[in-house]
Amino acid sequence: MTDSELTYYRNMLRIRRFEETILEQFKRGVFAGTTHTSLGQEANAVGVISQMLPENVIVTNHRCHGHFLAYGGDMRSLFAELMGRSTGICAGRGGSQHIHWRNLYSNGVQGGIVPIAAGMALAEKRKGKDTSVTVFIGDGTFGQGVIYEAFNMSSLWQLPLLIVVENNHIAQTTPEESAIAGDLAGRFEAFKIPAVELDTSDVVEIAGEASQLYAEVHEEKSPRALILNTVRFGPHSKGDDTRSEEEIEALRSQRDPLKISEARLPAHAVRQITQEVEGEVGQAFELALADAPASFEEKTA
C-alpha cells in the first residue's frame, strides 16, 4: 500500500458517493432535467487525471462529474450547479453536462468536442508551451465522422493531445457489437496515432499507463490514444437501462474499481476514508440545497 493508493481510493469513493446521491435525489425531485453518472468508471477519471500536469487542459462530455471531481473541483459547487443554484460552478446555468472550471470544459456533444480539443492542442503548441490537452470520449462517439477529421489533423500537425476512450460497450442502450465494426485501436492506427488498450478497472494500472502516455505526448509533441475497456453500473441517464439486474450485478462483482482497491488497503483505512467521504458528501449536498436559486435576469450596463 502507498499514499497514492489511499488518495486514489478516496477520490474514487468521492465520485461514487456523489453519483449515488444524484440518482437517489433525482427520484425525490431535487434535480430537474437529466444527468449521466460515471458509476463503475471512477478509476478512469482518477487514474488519468492524477497523472496530468497542473496546467493541462481537459475536454470532457456529458458524463463529466467524475472528471470534474478527480480534477479537484468542489463538490458543493457541482451539487449546486445540478440544482440550478447561484453558487454552482457556472452559477447554475450550465447544469449537469455543460460546465467550465479552470482548464476543464464539458459539453454534451461527444463528437463535437474532439475537434475542439484538437484546436486547443494546436493553440497550446503555437504558444510554445509544454501543455497537453486530454479529451474523454465514449464508444458511441465512433459513429461520427467529425472525429476522424480531428484524428487526421491531430496526427498531421503533431498535436499534444491525449484521446481517452471510455469504452463501456453500450452507447446509451446500443451494444458495441451492434454499432462498431472492427476494433477501436485500428481506427487510431489508420492515422498513425499510437494507441494503448487496457481491459481493467484497476486505478493503479490505469494511472501507470496514463503516466507513460503523458510523457510521450509531451516529449514527442504528438497525439496518443488510451482505450479503456470499462463498465458502467448505472443507466445511460436516470433510468433508461435495458440491461438485466443480473448482468449489472455480475459487472459489479467482477469489475468494481473500489473493491479492487479495497483488497490492497487495510480495513481500518477503508473505514476511516468511508466515514470521512460520506460526511463530506452529505454536508456538500445540504449546503447546496440551502443555496439561493440561480438568477437568469440579464444584466444591463
BATORPA-945880 format. One record per residue: residue number from 0; residue in three letters; x, y, z of N, C-alpha, C in turn. Coordinates in steps of 0.2 Angstrom, whole numbers, plus 5000, padded with zeros to 4 digits. Layout:
BEGIN
PT  num  residuo   n_X   n_Y   n_Z  ca_X  ca_Y  ca_Z   c_X   c_Y   c_Z
PT  NUM      ala     X     Y     Z     X     Y     Z     X     Y     Z
...
END
This chain:
BEGIN
PT  num  residuo   n_X   n_Y   n_Z  ca_X  ca_Y  ca_Z   c_X   c_Y   c_Z
PT    0      met  5004  4994  5000  5000  5000  5000  5004  5006  5000
PT    1      thr  5002  5011  4996  5006  5018  4996  5001  5023  4997
PT    2      asp  5004  5029  4999  5000  5035  5000  4995  5036  4994
PT    3      ser  4998  5035  4988  4995  5036  4981  4988  5032  4981
PT    4      glu  4989  5026  4983  4983  5021  4983  4978  5024  4988
PT    5      leu  4979  5026  4993  4974  5029  4998  4971  5035  4995
PT    6      thr  4975  5039  4992  4972  5045  4988  4968  5043  4982
PT    7      tyr  4970  5038  4979  4966  5036  4973  4959  5033  4976
PT    8      tyr  4959  5029  4981  4953  5026  4984  4949  5032  4986
PT    9      arg  4951  5037  4990  4947  5042  4992  4944  5046  4987
PT   10      asn  4947  5047  4981  4945  5051  4976  4939  5047  4972
PT   11      met  4941  5041  4971  4936  5036  4968  4929  5036  4972
PT   12      leu  4930  5035  4979  4924  5035  4983  4920  5041  4983
PT   13      arg  4924  5047  4983  4920  5053  4982  4916  5054  4976
PT   14      ile  4918  5051  4971  4914  5051  4964  4908  5046  4965
PT   15      arg  4910  5040  4968  4904  5035  4969  4899  5038  4973
PT   16      arg  4900  5041  4979  4895  5043  4983  4892  5049  4981
PT   17      phe  4895  5053  4977  4892  5059  4974  4887  5057  4969
PT   18      glu  4889  5052  4964  4884  5050  4959  4878  5046  4962
PT   19      glu  4880  5042  4967  4874  5038  4970  4869  5043  4973
PT   20      thr  4871  5049  4976  4867  5054  4979  4863  5057  4973
PT   21      ile  4866  5059  4968  4862  5062  4962  4857  5057  4960
PT   22      leu  4858  5051  4959  4852  5047  4956  4847  5046  4962
PT   23      glu  4849  5045  4968  4844  5045  4973  4840  5051  4974
PT   24      gln  4843  5057  4974  4839  5063  4974  4835  5065  4968
PT   25      phe  4837  5062  4962  4833  5064  4957  4826  5061  4958
PT   26      lys  4825  5055  4961  4819  5052  4962  4815  5056  4967
PT   27      arg  4818  5060  4971  4814  5064  4976  4813  5071  4973
PT   28      gly  4815  5073  4967  4813  5079  4963  4818  5085  4965
PT   29      val  4823  5083  4968  4828  5088  4970  4831  5091  4964
PT   30      phe  4833  5087  4959  4836  5089  4952  4831  5089  4947
PT   31      ala  4832  5093  4942  4827  5093  4936  4831  5091  4930
PT   32      gly  4828  5090  4924  4832  5088  4918  4834  5081  4918
PT   33      thr  4840  5080  4916  4843  5074  4916  4850  5074  4919
PT   34      thr  4853  5068  4919  4860  5068  4922  4863  5061  4919
PT   35      his  4870  5061  4919  4873  5055  4917  4879  5053  4922
PT   36      thr  4878  5048  4925  4883  5046  4931  4889  5042  4928
PT   37      ser  4894  5042  4932  4900  5038  4930  4901  5032  4935
PT   38      leu  4896  5029  4937  4896  5024  4942  4900  5018  4939
PT   39      gly  4905  5015  4942  4909  5010  4939  4915  5012  4935
PT   40      gln  4915  5018  4933  4920  5021  4929  4925  5026  4933
PT   41      glu  4925  5025  4939  4928  5030  4943  4936  5030  4942
PT   42      ala  4938  5024  4941  4946  5023  4940  4948  5026  4934
PT   43      asn  4944  5027  4929  4947  5030  4923  4948  5038  4925
PT   44      ala  4943  5041  4928  4944  5048  4929  4950  5049  4934
PT   45      val  4950  5045  4939  4956  5046  4944  4962  5044  4942
PT   46      gly  4963  5039  4938  4969  5036  4936  4972  5041  4931
PT   47      val  4968  5043  4926  4971  5048  4921  4973  5054  4923
PT   48      ile  4968  5058  4927  4969  5065  4929  4974  5066  4934
PT   49      ser  4975  5060  4938  4980  5061  4943  4987  5062  4940
PT   50      gln  4988  5060  4934  4995  5060  4931  4996  5066  4926
PT   51      met  4991  5070  4926  4991  5077  4922  4996  5082  4925
PT   52      leu  4999  5086  4921  5002  5092  4923  4997  5097  4925
PT   53      pro  4998  5101  4931  4993  5106  4933  4990  5110  4928
PT   54      glu  4994  5112  4923  4992  5117  4918  4988  5114  4912
PT   55      asn  4988  5107  4912  4985  5104  4906  4978  5105  4906
PT   56      val  4975  5104  4900  4968  5105  4898  4964  5099  4898
PT   57      ile  4958  5099  4900  4953  5093  4900  4947  5095  4896
PT   58      val  4945  5091  4891  4939  5092  4887  4935  5086  4888
PT   59      thr  4929  5087  4891  4925  5081  4893  4918  5081  4890
PT   60      asn  4914  5076  4892  4907  5075  4889  4902  5076  4894
PT   61      his  4896  5073  4892  4890  5073  4896  4891  5069  4903
PT   62      arg  4896  5064  4903  4897  5060  4909  4903  5063  4912
PT   63      cys  4902  5069  4915  4908  5073  4917  4909  5074  4924
PT   64      his  4905  5072  4928  4905  5073  4935  4912  5070  4938
PT   65      gly  4913  5064  4937  4919  5061  4939  4925  5064  4937
PT   66      his  4926  5067  4931  4932  5070  4929  4932  5077  4933
PT   67      phe  4927  5080  4934  4927  5087  4937  4930  5086  4945
PT   68      leu  4927  5081  4948  4929  5079  4955  4936  5077  4955
PT   69      ala  4938  5072  4950  4945  5070  4950  4950  5075  4949
PT   70      tyr  4948  5081  4945  4952  5086  4944  4953  5091  4950
PT   71      gly  4949  5090  4955  4950  5094  4961  4944  5099  4962
PT   72      gly  4939  5098  4958  4933  5103  4958  4929  5102  4965
PT   73      asp  4926  5107  4967  4922  5107  4973  4915  5104  4973
PT   74      met  4914  5099  4977  4908  5095  4977  4902  5099  4978
PT   75      arg  4902  5104  4983  4896  5108  4984  4894  5112  4978
PT   76      ser  4899  5115  4974  4898  5119  4968  4895  5114  4963
PT   77      leu  4897  5108  4963  4894  5103  4957  4887  5102  4959
PT   78      phe  4886  5100  4966  4879  5099  4968  4874  5105  4966
PT   79      ala  4877  5111  4968  4873  5117  4967  4872  5118  4959
PT   80      glu  4877  5117  4955  4876  5118  4948  4870  5113  4945
PT   81      leu  4870  5107  4948  4865  5102  4945  4858  5104  4948
PT   82      met  4858  5108  4954  4852  5110  4957  4849  5117  4954
PT   83      gly  4853  5120  4950  4852  5127  4947  4852  5132  4952
PT   84      arg  4858  5132  4956  4859  5136  4962  4864  5142  4960
PT   85      ser  4864  5147  4962  4868  5153  4960  4875  5151  4962
PT   86      thr  4876  5147  4967  4883  5145  4969  4886  5140  4965
PT   87      gly  4883  5137  4960  4885  5132  4956  4891  5134  4952
PT   88      ile  4895  5129  4949  4901  5131  4945  4900  5136  4940
PT   89      cys  4894  5136  4936  4893  5141  4931  4887  5145  4933
PT   90      ala  4886  5146  4940  4881  5150  4943  4874  5147  4941
PT   91      gly  4874  5140  4941  4868  5136  4940  4865  5137  4933
PT   92      arg  4869  5139  4928  4866  5140  4921  4868  5134  4916
PT   93      gly  4873  5130  4918  4876  5125  4914  4873  5118  4915
PT   94      gly  4871  5117  4921  4868  5110  4923  4873  5105  4923
PT   95      ser  4870  5099  4922  4874  5093  4923  4879  5092  4917
PT   96      gln  4878  5094  4911  4883  5092  4905  4887  5098  4903
PT   97      his  4886  5104  4905  4890  5110  4902  4893  5114  4908
PT   98      ile  4899  5112  4910  4902  5116  4915  4909  5118  4913
PT   99      his  4912  5123  4916  4919  5125  4915  4921  5128  4921
PT  100      trp  4927  5125  4923  4931  5127  4929  4938  5126  4928
PT  101      arg  4942  5131  4929  4949  5131  4927  4950  5129  4920
PT  102      asn  4954  5124  4919  4955  5121  4912  4951  5115  4911
PT  103      leu  4945  5115  4914  4941  5109  4912  4935  5112  4908
PT  104      tyr  4933  5109  4903  4927  5111  4899  4923  5104  4897
PT  105      ser  4916  5105  4898  4912  5099  4896  4907  5101  4892
PT  106      asn  4905  5096  4888  4899  5098  4883  4896  5091  4881
PT  107      gly  4889  5091  4880  4885  5085  4879  4886  5082  4872
PT  108      val  4889  5086  4867  4890  5083  4861  4897  5080  4860
PT  109      gln  4897  5073  4861  4903  5070  4861  4908  5071  4855
PT  110      gly  4905  5070  4849  4909  5070  4843  4912  5077  4842
PT  111      gly  4908  5082  4844  4910  5089  4843  4916  5091  4847
PT  112      ile  4917  5088  4853  4922  5090  4857  4929  5088  4855
PT  113      val  4929  5083  4850  4936  5081  4848  4939  5086  4844
PT  114      pro  4936  5089  4839  4939  5095  4835  4941  5101  4840
PT  115      ile  4936  5102  4845  4938  5107  4849  4944  5106  4853
PT  116      ala  4945  5100  4856  4951  5098  4859  4957  5099  4855
PT  117      ala  4956  5096  4848  4962  5097  4844  4964  5104  4843
PT  118      gly  4959  5109  4842  4960  5116  4841  4964  5119  4847
PT  119      met  4962  5117  4853  4965  5119  4859  4972  5116  4859
PT  120      ala  4974  5110  4857  4980  5107  4857  4985  5111  4852
PT  121      leu  4982  5113  4847  4985  5117  4842  4987  5124  4844
PT  122      ala  4983  5127  4848  4984  5133  4851  4990  5133  4856
PT  123      glu  4990  5128  4860  4995  5127  4865  5002  5126  4862
PT  124      lys  5002  5122  4856  5008  5121  4853  5011  5127  4850
PT  125      arg  5006  5131  4847  5008  5138  4844  5011  5143  4849
PT  126      lys  5009  5142  4855  5011  5146  4861  5018  5144  4863
PT  127      gly  5020  5138  4861  5026  5135  4863  5026  5133  4870
PT  128      lys  5021  5131  4873  5020  5129  4880  5021  5121  4880
PT  129      asp  5023  5119  4886  5023  5111  4887  5017  5109  4890
PT  130      thr  5012  5110  4886  5005  5109  4889  5001  5104  4884
PT  131      ser  4998  5100  4887  4994  5095  4883  4986  5096  4884
PT  132      val  4982  5093  4880  4975  5093  4880  4973  5085  4881
PT  133      thr  4968  5084  4885  4965  5077  4886  4958  5078  4884
PT  134      val  4956  5073  4880  4949  5073  4878  4946  5066  4880
PT  135      phe  4940  5066  4884  4937  5060  4885  4931  5059  4881
PT  136      ile  4931  5053  4878  4925  5051  4873  4923  5044  4875
PT  137      gly  4917  5042  4872  4915  5035  4873  4914  5032  4867
PT  138      asp  4913  5025  4867  4912  5021  4861  4907  5023  4856
PT  139      gly  4902  5026  4859  4896  5029  4855  4898  5034  4850
PT  140      thr  4904  5038  4852  4907  5043  4848  4909  5041  4841
PT  141      phe  4911  5035  4840  4915  5032  4834  4910  5032  4828
PT  142      gly  4904  5033  4829  4900  5033  4823  4899  5040  4820
PT  143      gln  4903  5045  4822  4903  5052  4820  4909  5054  4816
PT  144      gly  4908  5056  4810  4913  5057  4805  4918  5063  4807
PT  145      val  4916  5068  4811  4920  5073  4813  4926  5071  4817
PT  146      ile  4925  5066  4821  4931  5064  4825  4937  5061  4821
PT  147      tyr  4935  5058  4815  4941  5056  4810  4944  5062  4807
PT  148      glu  4941  5067  4806  4944  5073  4803  4949  5076  4808
PT  149      ala  4947  5076  4815  4951  5078  4820  4957  5074  4821
PT  150      phe  4956  5067  4821  4961  5062  4821  4967  5064  4816
PT  151      asn  4964  5065  4810  4969  5066  4804  4973  5072  4805
PT  152      met  4970  5078  4807  4973  5084  4809  4978  5084  4815
PT  153      ser  4976  5080  4820  4980  5079  4826  4986  5076  4824
PT  154      ser  4986  5071  4820  4992  5067  4818  4996  5071  4813
PT  155      leu  4993  5074  4808  4996  5078  4803  5000  5084  4806
PT  156      trp  4997  5087  4811  5000  5093  4814  5004  5091  4820
PT  157      gln  5004  5085  4822  5008  5083  4828  5006  5087  4834
PT  158      leu  5000  5086  4836  4997  5090  4842  4998  5086  4848
PT  159      pro  4999  5090  4854  5000  5087  4860  4993  5085  4863
PT  160      leu  4990  5080  4861  4983  5078  4863  4983  5071  4865
PT  161      leu  4980  5069  4871  4978  5063  4873  4971  5061  4872
PT  162      ile  4969  5056  4868  4962  5055  4867  4961  5048  4872
PT  163      val  4956  5049  4877  4955  5044  4881  4948  5041  4879
PT  164      val  4947  5035  4878  4941  5032  4876  4939  5028  4882
PT  165      glu  4933  5030  4885  4930  5026  4890  4925  5021  4887
PT  166      asn  4927  5015  4885  4923  5011  4881  4919  5006  4886
PT  167      asn  4913  5008  4888  4909  5004  4892  4904  4999  4888
PT  168      his  4905  4999  4882  4902  4994  4877  4895  4995  4877
PT  169      ile  4892  5000  4878  4885  5001  4877  4884  5009  4877
PT  170      ala  4882  5011  4870  4881  5018  4869  4873  5020  4870
PT  171      gln  4872  5023  4876  4865  5024  4878  4862  5017  4879
PT  172      thr  4859  5014  4874  4856  5007  4875  4858  5002  4869
PT  173      thr  4863  5005  4865  4865  5001  4859  4872  4997  4861
PT  174      pro  4872  4991  4861  4878  4987  4862  4883  4988  4857
PT  175      glu  4890  4988  4859  4895  4990  4855  4895  4985  4848
PT  176      glu  4893  4979  4849  4893  4974  4843  4888  4976  4838
PT  177      ser  4883  4980  4840  4878  4982  4835  4880  4989  4832
PT  178      ala  4885  4992  4834  4887  4999  4831  4894  4999  4828
PT  179      ile  4899  4995  4830  4906  4996  4829  4909  4990  4825
PT  180      ala  4911  4991  4819  4914  4986  4815  4922  4987  4816
PT  181      gly  4925  4981  4817  4932  4981  4818  4934  4983  4825
PT  182      asp  4940  4986  4826  4942  4987  4833  4944  4995  4833
PT  183      leu  4943  4997  4839  4945  5005  4840  4952  5006  4839
PT  184      ala  4956  5002  4842  4964  5004  4841  4965  5004  4834
PT  185      gly  4962  5000  4829  4964  5001  4822  4962  5007  4819
PT  186      arg  4957  5011  4822  4955  5017  4819  4960  5022  4821
PT  187      phe  4963  5022  4826  4968  5027  4828  4975  5025  4824
PT  188      glu  4976  5019  4823  4982  5017  4819  4982  5019  4812
PT  189      ala  4976  5019  4809  4975  5022  4802  4977  5029  4801
PT  190      phe  4978  5033  4807  4980  5040  4807  4987  5040  4810
PT  191      lys  4990  5034  4811  4997  5034  4814  4997  5037  4821
PT  192      ile  4991  5036  4825  4991  5038  4832  4992  5032  4836
PT  193      pro  4998  5032  4840  4999  5026  4844  4993  5025  4849
PT  194      ala  4991  5019  4850  4985  5018  4854  4987  5012  4859
PT  195      val  4985  5013  4865  4986  5008  4870  4979  5006  4873
PT  196      glu  4978  5000  4873  4971  4997  4876  4972  4993  4882
PT  197      leu  4968  4995  4887  4968  4992  4893  4961  4989  4895
PT  198      asp  4961  4983  4898  4954  4980  4900  4955  4979  4907
PT  199      thr  4953  4984  4911  4954  4984  4918  4950  4989  4922
PT  200      ser  4949  4988  4928  4946  4993  4932  4950  4995  4938
PT  201      asp  4957  4993  4937  4962  4994  4942  4965  5001  4941
PT  202      val  4964  5006  4946  4966  5013  4946  4973  5013  4945
PT  203      val  4977  5009  4949  4984  5009  4948  4987  5007  4942
PT  204      glu  4984  5002  4938  4986  5001  4932  4985  5006  4927
PT  205      ile  4979  5009  4927  4977  5015  4923  4982  5021  4924
PT  206      ala  4983  5022  4930  4987  5028  4932  4994  5027  4929
PT  207      gly  4997  5021  4929  5004  5019  4927  5004  5020  4919
PT  208      glu  4999  5018  4915  4999  5019  4908  4998  5026  4906
PT  209      ala  4993  5029  4910  4992  5036  4908  4999  5040  4909
PT  210      ser  5002  5039  4914  5009  5042  4916  5014  5042  4910
PT  211      gln  5014  5036  4907  5018  5034  4901  5016  5038  4895
PT  212      leu  5010  5038  4894  5007  5041  4888  5008  5049  4889
PT  213      tyr  5007  5052  4894  5008  5059  4895  5015  5061  4894
PT  214      ala  5020  5057  4896  5027  5058  4895  5028  5058  4887
PT  215      glu  5025  5053  4884  5026  5053  4876  5023  5059  4873
PT  216      val  5017  5061  4875  5014  5067  4872  5018  5073  4873
PT  217      his  5021  5074  4879  5025  5080  4880  5032  5079  4877
PT  218      glu  5035  5074  4877  5041  5073  4874  5041  5073  4866
PT  219      glu  5037  5069  4864  5036  5069  4856  5032  5074  4853
PT  220      lys  5028  5078  4857  5024  5083  4854  5019  5080  4849
PT  221      ser  5016  5075  4851  5012  5071  4846  5006  5068  4850
PT  222      pro  5001  5066  4846  4995  5063  4849  4996  5056  4851
PT  223      arg  4992  5054  4856  4992  5047  4859  4984  5045  4860
PT  224      ala  4983  5039  4861  4976  5037  4862  4976  5031  4868
PT  225      leu  4972  5032  4873  4971  5027  4878  4964  5024  4878
PT  226      ile  4964  5018  4876  4957  5015  4876  4956  5011  4882
PT  227      leu  4951  5013  4886  4950  5009  4892  4943  5005  4892
PT  228      asn  4944  4999  4892  4938  4995  4892  4935  4994  4899
PT  229      thr  4930  4998  4900  4927  4999  4906  4920  4996  4907
PT  230      val  4917  4998  4913  4910  4995  4914  4906  5001  4917
PT  231      arg  4900  5002  4915  4895  5007  4918  4890  5003  4922
PT  232      phe  4890  5004  4928  4885  5001  4933  4878  5004  4932
PT  233      gly  4878  5011  4931  4871  5014  4931  4868  5015  4924
PT  234      pro  4862  5018  4924  4859  5019  4917  4863  5024  4913
PT  235      his  4861  5025  4907  4864  5030  4902  4863  5037  4906
PT  236      ser  4856  5038  4907  4855  5044  4911  4852  5042  4918
PT  237      lys  4845  5044  4919  4842  5042  4925  4839  5035  4926
PT  238      gly  4836  5033  4920  4833  5027  4921  4831  5023  4915
PT  239      asp  4836  5023  4910  4835  5021  4903  4839  5015  4902
PT  240      asp  4840  5010  4907  4845  5005  4906  4841  4998  4904
PT  241      thr  4843  4996  4898  4839  4990  4895  4843  4983  4898
PT  242      arg  4848  4984  4902  4851  4978  4904  4848  4975  4910
PT  243      ser  4849  4968  4911  4845  4965  4917  4849  4966  4923
PT  244      glu  4846  4966  4929  4849  4967  4935  4854  4962  4936
PT  245      glu  4853  4956  4934  4858  4950  4934  4865  4952  4931
PT  246      glu  4864  4955  4925  4870  4957  4921  4874  4963  4925
PT  247      ile  4870  4967  4927  4873  4973  4931  4877  4971  4937
PT  248      glu  4873  4966  4941  4876  4963  4947  4883  4959  4945
PT  249      ala  4883  4956  4940  4889  4952  4938  4895  4957  4937
PT  250      leu  4893  4963  4933  4898  4968  4932  4901  4971  4939
PT  251      arg  4896  4972  4943  4898  4975  4950  4903  4970  4954
PT  252      ser  4901  4963  4953  4905  4958  4957  4912  4957  4954
PT  253      gln  4913  4958  4947  4919  4957  4944  4924  4963  4943
PT  254      arg  4920  4969  4942  4924  4975  4939  4923  4981  4943
PT  255      asp  4922  4981  4950  4921  4987  4954  4928  4989  4956
PT  256      pro  4930  4995  4953  4936  4998  4955  4937  4999  4962
PT  257      leu  4932  5001  4966  4933  5002  4973  4935  4995  4977
PT  258      lys  4931  4990  4975  4933  4983  4978  4940  4981  4976
PT  259      ile  4942  4983  4970  4949  4981  4968  4954  4984  4972
PT  260      ser  4953  4991  4974  4957  4994  4978  4957  4992  4985
PT  261      glu  4951  4991  4987  4950  4989  4994  4954  4983  4996
PT  262      ala  4954  4978  4991  4958  4972  4993  4965  4973  4994
PT  263      arg  4968  4979  4993  4975  4981  4994  4976  4985  5000
PT  264      leu  4970  4988  5003  4971  4993  5008  4969  4990  5015
PT  265      pro  4972  4992  5020  4970  4990  5027  4962  4992  5029
PT  266      ala  4959  4987  5032  4952  4988  5033  4950  4995  5037
PT  267      his  4955  4996  5042  4954  5002  5046  4954  5008  5042
PT  268      ala  4959  5008  5037  4959  5014  5032  4953  5015  5028
PT  269      val  4950  5010  5026  4944  5010  5021  4939  5012  5026
PT  270      arg  4938  5010  5032  4933  5013  5036  4933  5020  5038
PT  271      gln  4939  5022  5039  4940  5029  5040  4939  5034  5034
PT  272      ile  4941  5032  5028  4940  5036  5022  4933  5036  5021
PT  273      thr  4929  5030  5021  4922  5030  5020  4918  5034  5025
PT  274      gln  4920  5034  5031  4916  5039  5036  4918  5046  5034
PT  275      glu  4924  5048  5032  4925  5055  5030  4922  5057  5024
PT  276      val  4922  5053  5019  4919  5054  5012  4911  5055  5013
PT  277      glu  4908  5051  5016  4901  5051  5017  4899  5057  5021
PT  278      gly  4903  5059  5026  4902  5066  5029  4902  5072  5024
PT  279      glu  4908  5071  5020  4909  5077  5016  4903  5077  5010
PT  280      val  4901  5072  5008  4896  5072  5003  4889  5074  5006
PT  281      gly  4887  5072  5012  4881  5074  5015  4881  5081  5016
PT  282      gln  4887  5084  5019  4887  5091  5020  4887  5095  5014
PT  283      ala  4891  5093  5009  4890  5097  5002  4883  5097  4999
PT  284      phe  4880  5092  5000  4873  5092  4997  4868  5096  5001
PT  285      glu  4869  5096  5008  4864  5100  5012  4866  5108  5011
PT  286      leu  4872  5109  5010  4874  5116  5009  4871  5119  5002
PT  287      ala  4872  5115  4997  4870  5117  4991  4862  5117  4990
PT  288      leu  4859  5113  4994  4852  5113  4994  4849  5120  4997
PT  289      ala  4853  5122  5002  4851  5128  5005  4853  5135  5001
PT  290      asp  4857  5134  4996  4859  5140  4992  4853  5143  4988
PT  291      ala  4854  5149  4986  4849  5153  4983  4849  5151  4976
PT  292      pro  4843  5151  4973  4842  5149  4966  4846  5153  4961
PT  293      ala  4848  5151  4955  4851  5155  4950  4847  5160  4948
PT  294      ser  4850  5166  4946  4846  5171  4943  4848  5171  4935
PT  295      phe  4842  5172  4931  4843  5172  4924  4841  5179  4921
PT  296      glu  4841  5184  4925  4840  5190  4923  4846  5193  4919
PT  297      glu  4845  5196  4914  4851  5199  4910  4853  5206  4913
PT  298      lys  4860  5206  4914  4862  5212  4917  4863  5218  4912
PT  299      thr  4862  5224  4913  4862  5229  4909  4868  5234  4912
PT  300      ala  4871  5237  4907  4876  5242  4909  4873  5248  4912
END
